[in-house]
Amino acid sequence: MGIFRSSFHFLAGTMCGIYLAQTYNVPNVKKLVNTGILIAKHIEQNYGKPKKRDED
């Protein structure tokens, strides 16, 4: 009985997600994440501590 209940919840969530994506202007999550990562890297490079160089 548990596998049917889990499958129903998964299918219902998938169907709701498809409906929302087709009906409303849902932002692209992957693009938002990539933009956030680029901003974090930029901040780290500009405002982070400088790397120590090995002395020979």
N, CA, C and O atoms as a Tripos MOL2 file, in Angstrom:
@<TRIPOS>MOLECULE
protein
  224   223    56     0     0
PROTEIN
NO_CHARGES

@<TRIPOS>ATOM
      1 N           0.8230   -1.1860    0.0000 N.3       1 MET1
      2 CA          0.0000    0.0000    0.0000 C.3       1 MET1
      3 C           0.8710    1.2550    0.0000 C.2       1 MET1
      4 O           0.4640    2.2800   -0.5480 O.2       1 MET1
      5 N           2.0690    1.1960    0.6070 N.am      2 GLY2
      6 CA          2.9350    2.3540    0.7020 C.3       2 GLY2
      7 C           3.4820    2.7990   -0.6490 C.2       2 GLY2
      8 O           3.6510    3.9940   -0.8900 O.2       2 GLY2
      9 N           3.7590    1.8320   -1.5350 N.am      3 ILE3
     10 CA          4.3120    2.2010   -2.8420 C.3       3 ILE3
     11 C           3.2670    2.9200   -3.6890 C.2       3 ILE3
     12 O           3.6110    3.8120   -4.4650 O.2       3 ILE3
     13 N           2.0130    2.5500   -3.5530 N.am      4 PHE4
     14 CA          0.9530    3.2330   -4.3040 C.3       4 PHE4
     15 C           0.7550    4.6540   -3.7840 C.2       4 PHE4
     16 O           0.5560    5.5870   -4.5620 O.2       4 PHE4
     17 N           0.8090    4.8080   -2.4800 N.am      5 ARG5
     18 CA          0.6380    6.1370   -1.8840 C.3       5 ARG5
     19 C           1.8010    7.0500   -2.2860 C.2       5 ARG5
     20 O           1.5870    8.2180   -2.6130 O.2       5 ARG5
     21 N           3.0240    6.5240   -2.2630 N.am      6 SER6
     22 CA          4.1850    7.3080   -2.6670 C.3       6 SER6
     23 C           4.1090    7.6700   -4.1510 C.2       6 SER6
     24 O           4.4240    8.7940   -4.5410 O.2       6 SER6
     25 N           3.6930    6.7200   -4.9610 N.am      7 SER7
     26 CA          3.5720    6.9760   -6.3980 C.3       7 SER7
     27 C           2.5070    8.0330   -6.6680 C.2       7 SER7
     28 O           2.6870    8.8940   -7.5300 O.2       7 SER7
     29 N           1.4050    7.9700   -5.9380 N.am      8 PHE8
     30 CA          0.3500    8.9610   -6.1300 C.3       8 PHE8
     31 C           0.8510   10.3520   -5.8060 C.2       8 PHE8
     32 O           0.5910   11.2870   -6.5630 O.2       8 PHE8
     33 N           1.5660   10.5170   -4.6970 N.am      9 HIS9
     34 CA          2.0820   11.8270   -4.3160 C.3       9 HIS9
     35 C           3.0890   12.3400   -5.3510 C.2       9 HIS9
     36 O           3.0910   13.5240   -5.6870 O.2       9 HIS9
     37 N           3.9320   11.4520   -5.8460 N.am     10 PHE10
     38 CA          4.9090   11.8430   -6.8550 C.3      10 PHE10
     39 C           4.2230   12.2760   -8.1420 C.2      10 PHE10
     40 O           4.5740   13.3090   -8.7120 O.2      10 PHE10
     41 N           3.2560   11.5050   -8.6040 N.am     11 LEU11
     42 CA          2.5430   11.8390   -9.8330 C.3      11 LEU11
     43 C           1.7130   13.1100   -9.6740 C.2      11 LEU11
     44 O           1.6530   13.9250  -10.5940 O.2      11 LEU11
     45 N           1.0770   13.2880   -8.5270 N.am     12 ALA12
     46 CA          0.2870   14.4990   -8.2910 C.3      12 ALA12
     47 C           1.2000   15.7290   -8.2800 C.2      12 ALA12
     48 O           0.8370   16.7650   -8.8380 O.2      12 ALA12
     49 N           2.3600   15.6340   -7.6650 N.am     13 GLY13
     50 CA          3.3090   16.7420   -7.6530 C.3      13 GLY13
     51 C           3.8420   17.0620   -9.0380 C.2      13 GLY13
     52 O           4.0110   18.2280   -9.3950 O.2      13 GLY13
     53 N           4.1060   16.0220   -9.8150 N.am     14 THR14
     54 CA          4.5780   16.2180  -11.1840 C.3      14 THR14
     55 C           3.5220   16.9060  -12.0270 C.2      14 THR14
     56 O           3.8310   17.8340  -12.7740 O.2      14 THR14
     57 N           2.2880   16.4640  -11.9140 N.am     15 MET15
     58 CA          1.1960   17.0650  -12.6890 C.3      15 MET15
     59 C           0.9810   18.5290  -12.2860 C.2      15 MET15
     60 O           0.7600   19.3790  -13.1490 O.2      15 MET15
     61 N           1.0430   18.8240  -11.0050 N.am     16 CYS16
     62 CA          0.8980   20.2160  -10.5450 C.3      16 CYS16
     63 C           2.0530   21.0690  -11.0600 C.2      16 CYS16
     64 O           1.8400   22.2090  -11.4710 O.2      16 CYS16
     65 N           3.2560   20.5390  -11.0440 N.am     17 GLY17
     66 CA          4.4200   21.2590  -11.5530 C.3      17 GLY17
     67 C           4.3120   21.5550  -13.0390 C.2      17 GLY17
     68 O           4.6550   22.6490  -13.4880 O.2      17 GLY17
     69 N           3.8360   20.5830  -13.7970 N.am     18 ILE18
     70 CA          3.6530   20.7860  -15.2400 C.3      18 ILE18
     71 C           2.6090   21.8630  -15.4870 C.2      18 ILE18
     72 O           2.8070   22.7430  -16.3250 O.2      18 ILE18
     73 N           1.5010   21.7960  -14.7610 N.am     19 TYR19
     74 CA          0.4410   22.7960  -14.9150 C.3      19 TYR19
     75 C           0.9530   24.2000  -14.5880 C.2      19 TYR19
     76 O           0.7020   25.1450  -15.3360 O.2      19 TYR19
     77 N           1.6680   24.3330  -13.4730 N.am     20 LEU20
     78 CA          2.1820   25.6450  -13.0760 C.3      20 LEU20
     79 C           3.1920   26.1870  -14.0870 C.2      20 LEU20
     80 O           3.1820   27.3790  -14.3920 O.2      20 LEU20
     81 N           4.0640   25.3170  -14.6110 N.am     21 ALA21
     82 CA          5.0750   25.7510  -15.5660 C.3      21 ALA21
     83 C           4.4480   26.2210  -16.8690 C.2      21 ALA21
     84 O           4.9570   27.1450  -17.5040 O.2      21 ALA21
     85 N           3.3370   25.5890  -17.2750 N.am     22 GLN22
     86 CA          2.6910   25.9730  -18.5230 C.3      22 GLN22
     87 C           1.8050   27.2000  -18.3580 C.2      22 GLN22
     88 O           1.6380   27.9730  -19.3010 O.2      22 GLN22
     89 N           1.2400   27.3840  -17.1800 N.am     23 THR23
     90 CA          0.2720   28.4580  -16.9690 C.3      23 THR23
     91 C           0.9240   29.7560  -16.5220 C.2      23 THR23
     92 O           0.5180   30.8310  -16.9620 O.2      23 THR23
     93 N           1.9210   29.6780  -15.6590 N.am     24 TYR24
     94 CA          2.5270   30.8690  -15.0730 C.3      24 TYR24
     95 C           3.9570   31.0330  -15.5510 C.2      24 TYR24
     96 O           4.5670   30.0860  -16.0460 O.2      24 TYR24
     97 N           4.4880   32.2380  -15.4020 N.am     25 ASN25
     98 CA          5.8600   32.5340  -15.7850 C.3      25 ASN25
     99 C           6.7850   32.1540  -14.6270 C.2      25 ASN25
    100 O           7.1110   32.9920  -13.7860 O.2      25 ASN25
    101 N           7.1950   30.9140  -14.5910 N.am     26 VAL26
    102 CA          8.0440   30.3820  -13.5210 C.3      26 VAL26
    103 C           9.5090   30.6290  -13.8990 C.2      26 VAL26
    104 O           9.9090   30.3010  -15.0170 O.2      26 VAL26
    105 N          10.3180   31.1970  -12.9970 N.am     27 PRO27
    106 CA         11.7200   31.4640  -13.3430 C.3      27 PRO27
    107 C          12.5150   30.1700  -13.4980 C.2      27 PRO27
    108 O          12.1820   29.1440  -12.9050 O.2      27 PRO27
    109 N          13.5620   30.2400  -14.3010 N.am     28 ASN28
    110 CA         14.4470   29.1100  -14.5210 C.3      28 ASN28
    111 C          15.3920   28.9990  -13.3250 C.2      28 ASN28
    112 O          16.2700   29.8420  -13.1420 O.2      28 ASN28
    113 N          15.2110   27.9670  -12.5200 N.am     29 VAL29
    114 CA         15.9650   27.8130  -11.2770 C.3      29 VAL29
    115 C          17.4490   27.5670  -11.5630 C.2      29 VAL29
    116 O          18.3090   28.0790  -10.8470 O.2      29 VAL29
    117 N          17.7440   26.8040  -12.5800 N.am     30 LYS30
    118 CA         19.1410   26.5180  -12.9050 C.3      30 LYS30
    119 C          19.8880   27.8010  -13.2550 C.2      30 LYS30
    120 O          21.0370   27.9810  -12.8510 O.2      30 LYS30
    121 N          19.2470   28.6830  -13.9970 N.am     31 LYS31
    122 CA         19.8650   29.9550  -14.3700 C.3      31 LYS31
    123 C          20.0830   30.8280  -13.1350 C.2      31 LYS31
    124 O          21.1170   31.4870  -13.0200 O.2      31 LYS31
    125 N          19.1200   30.8400  -12.2100 N.am     32 LEU32
    126 CA         19.2660   31.6160  -10.9790 C.3      32 LEU32
    127 C          20.4260   31.1020  -10.1270 C.2      32 LEU32
    128 O          21.1860   31.8930   -9.5690 O.2      32 LEU32
    129 N          20.5610   29.7860  -10.0290 N.am     33 VAL33
    130 CA         21.6430   29.1880   -9.2350 C.3      33 VAL33
    131 C          22.9990   29.5230   -9.8460 C.2      33 VAL33
    132 O          23.9350   29.8770   -9.1300 O.2      33 VAL33
    133 N          23.1040   29.4110  -11.1730 N.am     34 ASN34
    134 CA         24.3750   29.7240  -11.8370 C.3      34 ASN34
    135 C          24.7490   31.1960  -11.6490 C.2      34 ASN34
    136 O          25.9210   31.5180  -11.4550 O.2      34 ASN34
    137 N          23.7690   32.0800  -11.7060 N.am     35 THR35
    138 CA         24.0330   33.4980  -11.4830 C.3      35 THR35
    139 C          24.5180   33.7340  -10.0610 C.2      35 THR35
    140 O          25.4560   34.5010   -9.8440 O.2      35 THR35
    141 N          23.8860   33.0800   -9.0900 N.am     36 GLY36
    142 CA         24.3180   33.2120   -7.6950 C.3      36 GLY36
    143 C          25.7330   32.7150   -7.4780 C.2      36 GLY36
    144 O          26.4940   33.3240   -6.7260 O.2      36 GLY36
    145 N          26.0950   31.6270   -8.1200 N.am     37 ILE37
    146 CA         27.4530   31.0860   -7.9910 C.3      37 ILE37
    147 C          28.4700   32.0470   -8.5930 C.2      37 ILE37
    148 O          29.5380   32.2570   -8.0180 O.2      37 ILE37
    149 N          28.1480   32.6340   -9.7490 N.am     38 LEU38
    150 CA         29.0600   33.5930  -10.3670 C.3      38 LEU38
    151 C          29.2490   34.8280   -9.4900 C.2      38 LEU38
    152 O          30.3640   35.3330   -9.3610 O.2      38 LEU38
    153 N          28.1780   35.3100   -8.8950 N.am     39 ILE39
    154 CA         28.2810   36.4680   -8.0020 C.3      39 ILE39
    155 C          29.1280   36.1250   -6.7800 C.2      39 ILE39
    156 O          29.9510   36.9350   -6.3530 O.2      39 ILE39
    157 N          28.9360   34.9310   -6.2100 N.am     40 ALA40
    158 CA         29.7200   34.5150   -5.0430 C.3      40 ALA40
    159 C          31.2020   34.4100   -5.3890 C.2      40 ALA40
    160 O          32.0490   34.8240   -4.5970 O.2      40 ALA40
    161 N          31.5290   33.8620   -6.5660 N.am     41 LYS41
    162 CA         32.9310   33.7680   -6.9800 C.3      41 LYS41
    163 C          33.5380   35.1470   -7.1690 C.2      41 LYS41
    164 O          34.6870   35.3820   -6.7960 O.2      41 LYS41
    165 N          32.7700   36.0560   -7.7470 N.am     42 HIS42
    166 CA         33.2520   37.4280   -7.9490 C.3      42 HIS42
    167 C          33.5410   38.1110   -6.6140 C.2      42 HIS42
    168 O          34.5710   38.7680   -6.4640 O.2      42 HIS42
    169 N          32.6550   37.9630   -5.6660 N.am     43 ILE43
    170 CA         32.8490   38.5570   -4.3420 C.3      43 ILE43
    171 C          34.0500   37.9390   -3.6430 C.2      43 ILE43
    172 O          34.8360   38.6420   -3.0080 O.2      43 ILE43
    173 N          34.1930   36.6200   -3.7620 N.am     44 GLU44
    174 CA         35.3270   35.9420   -3.1220 C.3      44 GLU44
    175 C          36.6550   36.4070   -3.7020 C.2      44 GLU44
    176 O          37.6160   36.6080   -2.9590 O.2      44 GLU44
    177 N          36.7230   36.5800   -5.0200 N.am     45 GLN45
    178 CA         37.9690   37.0070   -5.6560 C.3      45 GLN45
    179 C          38.3200   38.4500   -5.3000 C.2      45 GLN45
    180 O          39.4880   38.7710   -5.0850 O.2      45 GLN45
    181 N          37.3180   39.3130   -5.2380 N.am     46 ASN46
    182 CA         37.5900   40.7290   -5.0120 C.3      46 ASN46
    183 C          37.7610   41.0910   -3.5460 C.2      46 ASN46
    184 O          38.5480   41.9820   -3.2270 O.2      46 ASN46
    185 N          37.0570   40.4340   -2.6560 N.am     47 TYR47
    186 CA         37.0570   40.8420   -1.2570 C.3      47 TYR47
    187 C          37.6570   39.8040   -0.3090 C.2      47 TYR47
    188 O          37.7180   40.0400    0.8970 O.2      47 TYR47
    189 N          38.0950   38.6730   -0.8270 N.am     48 GLY48
    190 CA         38.6790   37.6410    0.0190 C.3      48 GLY48
    191 C          40.1150   37.9500    0.3860 C.2      48 GLY48
    192 O          40.7240   38.8760   -0.1500 O.2      48 GLY48
    193 N          40.6420   37.1710    1.2980 N.am     49 LYS49
    194 CA         42.0350   37.3360    1.6880 C.3      49 LYS49
    195 C          42.9320   36.9100    0.5320 C.2      49 LYS49
    196 O          42.6160   35.9490   -0.1700 O.2      49 LYS49
    197 N          44.0470   37.6090    0.3240 N.am     50 PRO50
    198 CA         44.9520   37.1970   -0.7340 C.3      50 PRO50
    199 C          45.6260   35.8640   -0.3990 C.2      50 PRO50
    200 O          45.8710   35.5600    0.7680 O.2      50 PRO50
    201 N          45.9190   35.0820   -1.4260 N.am     51 LYS51
    202 CA         46.5530   33.7860   -1.2170 C.3      51 LYS51
    203 C          48.0190   33.9940   -0.8750 C.2      51 LYS51
    204 O          48.6750   34.8880   -1.4100 O.2      51 LYS51
    205 N          48.5270   33.1510    0.0280 N.am     52 LYS52
    206 CA         49.9380   33.2270    0.4090 C.3      52 LYS52
    207 C          50.7770   32.5470   -0.6600 C.2      52 LYS52
    208 O          50.4150   31.4890   -1.1760 O.2      52 LYS52
    209 N          51.9010   33.1680   -0.9840 N.am     53 ARG53
    210 CA         52.8110   32.5860   -1.9670 C.3      53 ARG53
    211 C          53.9070   31.8370   -1.2350 C.2      53 ARG53
    212 O          54.3710   32.2710   -0.1810 O.2      53 ARG53
    213 N          54.3210   30.7090   -1.7970 N.am     54 ASP54
    214 CA         55.4060   29.9190   -1.2090 C.3      54 ASP54
    215 C          56.7400   30.6210   -1.4720 C.2      54 ASP54
    216 O          57.0430   31.0040   -2.6020 O.2      54 ASP54
    217 N          57.5260   30.7800   -0.4140 N.am     55 GLU55
    218 CA         58.8300   31.4040   -0.5630 C.3      55 GLU55
    219 C          59.8670   30.3380   -0.8920 C.2      55 GLU55
    220 O          59.9240   29.2990   -0.2350 O.2      55 GLU55
    221 N          60.6840   30.5940   -1.9080 N.am     56 ASP56
    222 CA         61.7140   29.6310   -2.2970 C.3      56 ASP56
    223 C          63.0160   29.9250   -1.6260 C.2      56 ASP56
    224 O          63.9960   29.2110   -1.8400 O.2      56 ASP56
@<TRIPOS>BOND
     1     1     2 1
     2     2     3 1
     3     3     4 2
     4     3     5 am
     5     5     6 1
     6     6     7 1
     7     7     8 2
     8     7     9 am
     9     9    10 1
    10    10    11 1
    11    11    12 2
    12    11    13 am
    13    13    14 1
    14    14    15 1
    15    15    16 2
    16    15    17 am
    17    17    18 1
    18    18    19 1
    19    19    20 2
    20    19    21 am
    21    21    22 1
    22    22    23 1
    23    23    24 2
    24    23    25 am
    25    25    26 1
    26    26    27 1
    27    27    28 2
    28    27    29 am
    29    29    30 1
    30    30    31 1
    31    31    32 2
    32    31    33 am
    33    33    34 1
    34    34    35 1
    35    35    36 2
    36    35    37 am
    37    37    38 1
    38    38    39 1
    39    39    40 2
    40    39    41 am
    41    41    42 1
    42    42    43 1
    43    43    44 2
    44    43    45 am
    45    45    46 1
    46    46    47 1
    47    47    48 2
    48    47    49 am
    49    49    50 1
    50    50    51 1
    51    51    52 2
    52    51    53 am
    53    53    54 1
    54    54    55 1
    55    55    56 2
    56    55    57 am
    57    57    58 1
    58    58    59 1
    59    59    60 2
    60    59    61 am
    61    61    62 1
    62    62    63 1
    63    63    64 2
    64    63    65 am
    65    65    66 1
    66    66    67 1
    67    67    68 2
    68    67    69 am
    69    69    70 1
    70    70    71 1
    71    71    72 2
    72    71    73 am
    73    73    74 1
    74    74    75 1
    75    75    76 2
    76    75    77 am
    77    77    78 1
    78    78    79 1
    79    79    80 2
    80    79    81 am
    81    81    82 1
    82    82    83 1
    83    83    84 2
    84    83    85 am
    85    85    86 1
    86    86    87 1
    87    87    88 2
    88    87    89 am
    89    89    90 1
    90    90    91 1
    91    91    92 2
    92    91    93 am
    93    93    94 1
    94    94    95 1
    95    95    96 2
    96    95    97 am
    97    97    98 1
    98    98    99 1
    99    99   100 2
   100    99   101 am
   101   101   102 1
   102   102   103 1
   103   103   104 2
   104   103   105 am
   105   105   106 1
   106   106   107 1
   107   107   108 2
   108   107   109 am
   109   109   110 1
   110   110   111 1
   111   111   112 2
   112   111   113 am
   113   113   114 1
   114   114   115 1
   115   115   116 2
   116   115   117 am
   117   117   118 1
   118   118   119 1
   119   119   120 2
   120   119   121 am
   121   121   122 1
   122   122   123 1
   123   123   124 2
   124   123   125 am
   125   125   126 1
   126   126   127 1
   127   127   128 2
   128   127   129 am
   129   129   130 1
   130   130   131 1
   131   131   132 2
   132   131   133 am
   133   133   134 1
   134   134   135 1
   135   135   136 2
   136   135   137 am
   137   137   138 1
   138   138   139 1
   139   139   140 2
   140   139   141 am
   141   141   142 1
   142   142   143 1
   143   143   144 2
   144   143   145 am
   145   145   146 1
   146   146   147 1
   147   147   148 2
   148   147   149 am
   149   149   150 1
   150   150   151 1
   151   151   152 2
   152   151   153 am
   153   153   154 1
   154   154   155 1
   155   155   156 2
   156   155   157 am
   157   157   158 1
   158   158   159 1
   159   159   160 2
   160   159   161 am
   161   161   162 1
   162   162   163 1
   163   163   164 2
   164   163   165 am
   165   165   166 1
   166   166   167 1
   167   167   168 2
   168   167   169 am
   169   169   170 1
   170   170   171 1
   171   171   172 2
   172   171   173 am
   173   173   174 1
   174   174   175 1
   175   175   176 2
   176   175   177 am
   177   177   178 1
   178   178   179 1
   179   179   180 2
   180   179   181 am
   181   181   182 1
   182   182   183 1
   183   183   184 2
   184   183   185 am
   185   185   186 1
   186   186   187 1
   187   187   188 2
   188   187   189 am
   189   189   190 1
   190   190   191 1
   191   191   192 2
   192   191   193 am
   193   193   194 1
   194   194   195 1
   195   195   196 2
   196   195   197 am
   197   197   198 1
   198   198   199 1
   199   199   200 2
   200   199   201 am
   201   201   202 1
   202   202   203 1
   203   203   204 2
   204   203   205 am
   205   205   206 1
   206   206   207 1
   207   207   208 2
   208   207   209 am
   209   209   210 1
   210   210   211 1
   211   211   212 2
   212   211   213 am
   213   213   214 1
   214   214   215 1
   215   215   216 2
   216   215   217 am
   217   217   218 1
   218   218   219 1
   219   219   220 2
   220   219   221 am
   221   221   222 1
   222   222   223 1
   223   223   224 2
@<TRIPOS>SUBSTRUCTURE
     1 MET1         2 RESIDUE 1 A MET
     2 GLY2         6 RESIDUE 1 A GLY
     3 ILE3        10 RESIDUE 1 A ILE
     4 PHE4        14 RESIDUE 1 A PHE
     5 ARG5        18 RESIDUE 1 A ARG
     6 SER6        22 RESIDUE 1 A SER
     7 SER7        26 RESIDUE 1 A SER
     8 PHE8        30 RESIDUE 1 A PHE
     9 HIS9        34 RESIDUE 1 A HIS
    10 PHE10       38 RESIDUE 1 A PHE
    11 LEU11       42 RESIDUE 1 A LEU
    12 ALA12       46 RESIDUE 1 A ALA
    13 GLY13       50 RESIDUE 1 A GLY
    14 THR14       54 RESIDUE 1 A THR
    15 MET15       58 RESIDUE 1 A MET
    16 CYS16       62 RESIDUE 1 A CYS
    17 GLY17       66 RESIDUE 1 A GLY
    18 ILE18       70 RESIDUE 1 A ILE
    19 TYR19       74 RESIDUE 1 A TYR
    20 LEU20       78 RESIDUE 1 A LEU
    21 ALA21       82 RESIDUE 1 A ALA
    22 GLN22       86 RESIDUE 1 A GLN
    23 THR23       90 RESIDUE 1 A THR
    24 TYR24       94 RESIDUE 1 A TYR
    25 ASN25       98 RESIDUE 1 A ASN
    26 VAL26      102 RESIDUE 1 A VAL
    27 PRO27      106 RESIDUE 1 A PRO
    28 ASN28      110 RESIDUE 1 A ASN
    29 VAL29      114 RESIDUE 1 A VAL
    30 LYS30      118 RESIDUE 1 A LYS
    31 LYS31      122 RESIDUE 1 A LYS
    32 LEU32      126 RESIDUE 1 A LEU
    33 VAL33      130 RESIDUE 1 A VAL
    34 ASN34      134 RESIDUE 1 A ASN
    35 THR35      138 RESIDUE 1 A THR
    36 GLY36      142 RESIDUE 1 A GLY
    37 ILE37      146 RESIDUE 1 A ILE
    38 LEU38      150 RESIDUE 1 A LEU
    39 ILE39      154 RESIDUE 1 A ILE
    40 ALA40      158 RESIDUE 1 A ALA
    41 LYS41      162 RESIDUE 1 A LYS
    42 HIS42      166 RESIDUE 1 A HIS
    43 ILE43      170 RESIDUE 1 A ILE
    44 GLU44      174 RESIDUE 1 A GLU
    45 GLN45      178 RESIDUE 1 A GLN
    46 ASN46      182 RESIDUE 1 A ASN
    47 TYR47      186 RESIDUE 1 A TYR
    48 GLY48      190 RESIDUE 1 A GLY
    49 LYS49      194 RESIDUE 1 A LYS
    50 PRO50      198 RESIDUE 1 A PRO
    51 LYS51      202 RESIDUE 1 A LYS
    52 LYS52      206 RESIDUE 1 A LYS
    53 ARG53      210 RESIDUE 1 A ARG
    54 ASP54      214 RESIDUE 1 A ASP
    55 GLU55      218 RESIDUE 1 A GLU
    56 ASP56      222 RESIDUE 1 A ASP
